[in-house]
Amino acid sequence: MSSTDASVSSIIAAFTSGLDIFKKLREKRQRKKAKQTKRQSSSKSDEETQLSRSLQRGSQDVQAAYEDNYRGLGPKYAVGDGTPLISVTLALGTNIYSNRTRLASTYAAET
């Protein structure tokens, strides 16, 4: 597996992990709210639905783009351009991690 394959896999795993955290926190929040009241803000529900869909689509979009480009360019695409790819991967990974952390903190504060 080339470093590009590993990078793409890491990005997809980050999206999947973020989605898993989101689902667990949402379920916990829903259980707590169900005990307290049946009232739920539709705007929050819409935002949660949008975030969930975005996290699902993100990993699928990354995988599809990688496969399309690999089919078009072959192994040359999989090798990538080295150092710049590492920088992009680190920046993207950091961004995804900080968003996951912020999401977890937000839901923890609400529960």
Rosetta blueprint (number, residue, H / E / L):
1 M L
2 S L
3 S H
4 T H
5 D H
6 A H
7 S H
8 V H
9 S H
10 S H
11 I H
12 I H
13 A H
14 A H
15 F H
16 T H
17 S H
18 G H
19 L H
20 D H
21 I H
22 F H
23 K H
24 K H
25 L H
26 R H
27 E H
28 K H
29 R H
30 Q H
31 R H
32 K H
33 K H
34 A H
35 K H
36 Q H
37 T L
38 K L
39 R L
40 Q L
41 S L
42 S H
43 S H
44 K H
45 S H
46 D H
47 E H
48 E H
49 T H
50 Q H
51 L H
52 S H
53 R H
54 S H
55 L H
56 Q H
57 R H
58 G H
59 S H
60 Q H
61 D H
62 V H
63 Q H
64 A H
65 A H
66 Y H
67 E H
68 D H
69 N H
70 Y H
71 R H
72 G H
73 L H
74 G L
75 P H
76 K H
77 Y H
78 A H
79 V H
80 G L
81 D L
82 G L
83 T H
84 P H
85 L H
86 I H
87 S H
88 V H
89 T H
90 L H
91 A H
92 L H
93 G H
94 T H
95 N H
96 I H
97 Y H
98 S H
99 N H
100 R H
101 T H
102 R H
103 L H
104 A H
105 S H
106 T H
107 Y H
108 A H
109 A H
110 E H
111 T L
